[in-house]
């Protein structure tokens, strides 16, 4: 049985920790670093492979990050749900990569190898949401505006599929992607009878790992929509997940605890 262990202790990050994403050196980044005082919201923390956490970046006043992704050039993209921005940080300069006033609140991000971003855009109050495609030049295209509460998004590693979940409706949808990363042929992958859905990632075998918010597990789902496993974490509110480059470790941000856990997948890697 796979077990989750604490990687970064409770309270090192704010209770509304989210993110997480790894750079090519194996450093992990998550939003809202530095404890539970709301003055720490709008920050990004960096965690070394050994688990040492430090302040990495502070967003401008009024901006609070959520999802994080890196492109092939190592640039960081941050969904700013209060400022309706997607920020880009190249290690030196922070710029507004995309601003879309029609967004409710950009939440989570997925990125293709060509640099196309997808952003979930939930309207929590009305249990609705939108899905945006953001081109490498920063221009945005509305893909859908009549979805449920869009939250987690992920692109398969073979670049063929886009996955989008709806938290309140507990559904995960899959789209086919063409060479221009245009989604089509949407179909329901899986629907859950209870608890919420949050961030998710795909592994190299095409399986989807989904944070089950409120249930305290990470669901592993096959490309055909079969629930393969549920991995328990130490808390009820996992918000997002991210793999290291070898897929040995799955990192999990834990809301309320302000902590990061990690799950060793080494025992199952050879079977995927």
N, C-alpha and C positions, 0 to 999 in steps of 0.2 A: 504494500500500500504506500502510495506517495504521501509524504508529509511536508508541511510547510513550517519554516523556521523563521524567527525574527532576524532580519538583516540590519535594519536601522531601528533603534529603540523607539518606544512610545514617546511622543512629545517633541521629538527632534524636528518634525514638520508640524504644520498647522493641522487641525482636525479635518480641514477640507483639502487634504493632499490629493493630488491627481497627477497626471502626466503619462506614465513614466516612459522614458526612451533612453537608449544607450548609444553612445558614439562608438567609433571604430576602435578606440583604445579600451573599451569596456567600462567607461564611466557611465553612471546612471544619473539621470536628471529627473526631477519631479518639481511640481509647483508648490508654492506656499511653504517656504522653508523658515524655520526659526522659532517654532513654538506656537501656542494657541492664541496669542494676542492678535487681534485683527490687523494690527500694524504690519504684521508679517505677510499678509496677503498681498499678492502682486510680486512676490519674489520667486526665484528659482534656485533650488539647491542642487549641488553636485555631489555625488557619492562615488568614491573610488571603488575599484573591485574588492578592496579589503574592508569596505564598509565605513570609511571615514567621510563624514558629511560636512560640507561648508557652503556658505552663501556663494552663488555663482553669478547671479544677475538680478537686478531690480528693474521691473517695468515702470514706465512713467505713471505718475499719480492718476488714479481712476481706472487703471487697467489691472485685470486679474486673469492670470493664465489658467488654462485647463489642459487640453491635449497638447502633446509635444511630438514632433517628428523631425527626423534628419533626412536631408537629400543626399544624393550620391557624392556631392562635393563637400559634405560635412556641415552644411549650414542648418541651423536650427529654426524650425517654424513653431510658433506658439499661438494657439487659439485663445484670443482675449474675449471672454464672454461679456465683459462689462463695456468694453470700448468698441465692440463690433469690428475688431481688427484681426488680421492674421499678421503677426510680427515675424520678421526674419532677422536672425542674428548670425553673423559670420565669424564670431569670436572677437570682433573689435567694434563693429558698428551695428546698432539696433535700428531697423527701419520698418515702416509699415509696408508690408508686402502687398496686402490687399485690404481694402476697407469696403464694406457693403452695408449701407444703412438699412437695407431691407431684411437683414438678418435679425432674428429674435435674440440669439446669443450663441455665437459659434462655440461648439462644445468639444468635440473630438475630431481628430484628423487622421486621414490615411494618405499615403503618398506612393506614387508609382516610380519605377526606375527612371522614367523620363521627366520626373519633376511635377507631374500633375497631382494636385491635392484634391481630396474630397473632404468636406466639412459637414458634420451633422449640426443641426440648428434647431434645438427643441424649443417649443413653447409650452413650458411646464404647466402653466396656469390652465391652459385649455386642452391639455393632453394631445397636442398636435405637434407637427414639426416639419422641417424642410431639409432638403439635401442639396448641397452646392458642389459644383466642380470649379476649381480655381486653376487657371492655366499658368504655365511657367512665367508668363509676363505679368501675373497678378490679377488679370481680368477674371471675373466670376460669372458663372452660368448657373441659373437655377435649374436643377434636374427635376425635382418634385417639390410641390408645395402643399400637398394634401395627405401627408403621411401621419402616422402616429407620432409618439414622442421620441424622435430620432436621437440616438445617443452614440453607441459604439459603431465605429466604421473600420474596415480592414480590407486591404487588397491582397489577394493570394500571391504567393511568392513567384508563381509562374506568370503573373500579370493577366491572367485570364478571367478572374472573377472579382467582383466587389461585393462585400457583405455590409449590411446596414441593419442595426437592431432598433427596436422601438421599446423603450423601457416600460411604459404603462401598459402597453398591449402585449408585452412579453413575446414578441415575434422577432425572428431574424429572417431577413430577405437576402436573396442572392441575385446579382445581375451578371450578365456576361459583358466583358469589356473587349472592344475591338482595338486595333493598332493605335487609334487616336485616344484611347482610354474613354470612349463614349459608352456609357452603360445602356443595356437593353435587355429584353427578355426576362424581366423581373419575375421571380417566383418565390414562394414561401419555402424556406429551408426547414424551419422548426418553430413550434410554438410551445411555450411552457404554461402549465396551469397555475403557477404561483410565483411570487417574488419577482424582483426587477432584473433588468439587464443593464450592464454598464460597458466599460471598455473591453476591447477584444483584439486579438492578434491571430495570425495564421502561422503554422509551422511549415517546414519544407515539404511535408507530406500532404499538405492541403487541409489538415485538421484545424479547427477553430477553437481557440481557448477564450472563454467568455467569463467575465466577472459577474457572478450572480449576486447582485446587491440585495441585502436583507436575508439571504439564505446562508451566506458565509462559505460559499464554495466557488471553485473555478470549474466550469463545465467544459469538457472536451467533446467536440462534436465533429463527426466525420464529414467529408465533402458531400456525402449523400444525405446528411441531416440526421444521422443516428447519434444519439447520446452515448458516447463511449465510456465516460467516467465523470465523476464529480470529486474534485480534490478539495478537502476541507482546509480552510485557513483559520487563523486564530482571531476571530472576530466575525461579526455579521455583515460588515459593510466594505467588501473589496470594491474599489472604484475602477481599477484598470490594471493591465498586465503588459509585460514586455519581455522578450527573449534576449539572452546574450547571443553573440554571433555563432556559437557552437550549438545552441539550443540545449545546453546542459542545464541552464538555470532559467526559470520563469520567475520574474520579479512581480510583486503584487503591491500596489499602494492601498493602504488600509485607512479608510475614513473613520473619524472619531478618535482612533488611536494616534493618528499622526505618525504612523510607522510604515516601514516597508518590510515585507516578507519575501522569502524566496523559496522556491520549490525545486528540488533536484529532479530532473527528468531523465537523468543518465540511465537509470535502470530500464526505461522504456524506449530510449532513443533507437536502439537496434531493432526494435519491433515495428517502428513506424514506417 
